[in-house]
Amino acid sequence: MTDLYFDDFQPGQRFRSKGATLGEAQILDFAFTYDPQPFHLDLVAAREGPFEGLIASGFQTLVVAFRLFYQEKVINACSMGSPGMDRLRWLAPVRPGDTIYVRAEVLAKRPSESKPDRGILNMGYEVLNQDDVVVMTYEATHIFRRRVD
């Protein structure tokens, strides 16, 4: 599906992305730059830490999930940004070599009352690994452009 607009989405509609594999070097690089906690950055400390090994930052999982969904070209034509996210939960660690993908569902939609060229869509997201274990969930509010006829 490509070039969808606000008007094309319906509550209950679902989408699934392709996957991306996170390598050890990617996890270490992201951690060094953005989230230098020992279980993301230090192999020895990570082995001795609460996750018994290196794990990706939850923030890295979030941005990779966004990229994966965006690459499906579901929202590319209509996205006008987002006022925020809710209910973000990291449920299971993402480890080097894990492949993650996204499942998204339209939860609700409403046209903007003040700007007729757009609408607000609430979507629920699940991020899963190669074993179909849900590693992260969140909900996002999107502002989407309406079709111009």
matplotlib code that plots the C-alpha trace (Angstrom):
import matplotlib.pyplot as plt

x = [0.0, 1.3, 0.1, -2.6, -4.2, -6.3, -9.5, -8.1, -7.6, -10.3, -10.3, -9.2, -7.0, -3.7, -0.2, 3.0, 6.5, 9.5, 12.2, 15.6, 18.4, 20.3, 24.0, 26.3, 28.2, 24.9, 23.9, 27.2, 27.4, 23.9, 24.6, 27.9, 26.1, 22.7, 22.3, 25.6, 24.2, 26.6, 24.1, 24.0, 27.7, 30.0, 30.2, 31.6, 29.3, 26.4, 27.2, 27.2, 24.2, 20.4, 20.0, 22.9, 24.2, 24.3, 20.9, 19.8, 18.5, 14.8, 15.2, 17.1, 14.3, 11.8, 13.6, 14.3, 10.6, 9.6, 11.9, 10.6, 7.0, 7.9, 9.6, 6.3, 5.1, 1.8, 2.1, 4.7, 2.2, 0.1, 2.2, 2.1, 3.9, 2.7, 1.8, 3.0, 3.0, 1.4, 1.8, 5.4, 6.5, 9.7, 8.6, 11.6, 15.2, 16.5, 19.8, 22.5, 21.3, 17.6, 15.4, 12.5, 9.4, 6.3, 2.6, 0.4, -3.4, -5.6, -7.3, -9.4, -9.7, -11.4, -11.3, -9.8, -12.4, -10.3, -8.3, -10.3, -7.2, -6.2, -7.3, -6.1, -5.3, -4.5, -2.5, -1.3, 2.1, 3.7, 7.4, 8.2, 11.4, 12.1, 10.4, 7.2, 7.9, 6.5, 9.5, 7.8, 4.4, 3.2, 0.4, 0.9, -1.3, -0.7, -1.8, -2.5, -3.3, -6.6, -7.0, -7.3, -9.7]
y = [0.0, 3.4, 7.0, 6.6, 9.7, 10.2, 9.3, 5.9, 4.7, 2.8, 1.7, -2.0, -1.7, -3.4, -3.2, -5.2, -4.1, -5.9, -6.8, -5.3, -7.2, -5.3, -6.1, -5.8, -2.9, -1.0, -1.5, -0.3, 2.7, 3.8, 3.3, 5.2, 8.2, 8.2, 5.8, 4.9, 2.6, -0.4, -3.1, -1.3, -0.3, -2.6, -6.3, -7.4, -5.3, -6.4, -10.1, -9.5, -7.2, -7.7, -8.9, -11.3, -9.9, -6.9, -5.4, -2.6, 0.6, 0.8, 4.2, 2.5, -0.1, 2.7, 4.6, 1.5, 0.5, 4.0, 3.6, 0.2, 1.4, 4.5, 2.4, 0.5, 3.8, 3.7, 7.3, 8.9, 10.9, 12.1, 12.5, 16.0, 15.1, 13.9, 15.6, 12.6, 9.0, 7.2, 3.9, 3.1, -0.2, -2.1, -5.7, -7.9, -7.1, -6.9, -8.6, -8.6, -10.6, -10.1, -9.2, -6.9, -6.0, -3.8, -4.5, -1.5, -1.1, 1.9, 2.5, 5.6, 8.5, 11.9, 14.8, 18.0, 20.5, 23.5, 22.5, 20.7, 19.6, 17.1, 14.5, 12.8, 9.1, 7.0, 3.9, 1.1, -0.4, -3.7, -4.4, -8.1, -10.2, -13.1, -15.4, -13.3, -12.2, -8.7, -6.6, -3.1, -1.5, 2.1, 4.2, 7.3, 10.1, 11.1, 14.2, 13.1, 15.1, 14.5, 13.9, 17.0, 16.5]
z = [0.0, -0.9, -0.9, 1.7, 3.2, 6.3, 4.4, 3.4, 7.0, 8.9, 12.6, 12.8, 9.7, 10.2, 8.7, 9.0, 8.1, 6.8, 9.4, 10.3, 12.1, 14.8, 14.9, 17.8, 16.2, 15.6, 19.3, 20.6, 18.3, 19.3, 22.9, 22.8, 21.1, 22.8, 25.7, 27.4, 30.1, 30.7, 29.5, 26.1, 25.8, 27.8, 26.9, 30.2, 32.3, 30.2, 30.8, 34.6, 34.5, 34.8, 31.2, 31.2, 27.9, 25.6, 24.7, 22.4, 23.9, 23.9, 22.2, 19.4, 19.1, 18.8, 16.1, 14.1, 14.4, 13.1, 10.1, 9.4, 9.4, 7.3, 4.7, 4.1, 2.5, 4.4, 5.9, 3.6, 1.5, 4.4, 7.5, 9.0, 12.2, 15.5, 18.8, 20.8, 21.9, 24.8, 26.6, 25.5, 27.0, 26.6, 27.3, 26.2, 25.4, 21.8, 21.5, 18.8, 15.9, 16.6, 13.7, 14.6, 12.7, 13.3, 13.4, 13.5, 13.9, 13.4, 16.7, 16.0, 13.6, 13.5, 11.2, 12.5, 13.7, 12.9, 9.8, 7.1, 5.2, 7.9, 10.5, 13.6, 13.6, 16.7, 16.0, 18.2, 17.4, 18.4, 17.7, 17.6, 17.2, 14.9, 17.4, 17.4, 20.9, 21.5, 22.6, 22.6, 22.3, 22.0, 20.7, 18.6, 17.6, 14.0, 12.0, 8.5, 5.4, 3.7, 0.0, -2.1, -5.0]

ax = plt.figure().add_subplot(projection="3d")
ax.plot(x, y, z, "-o")
ax.set_aspect("equal")
plt.show()
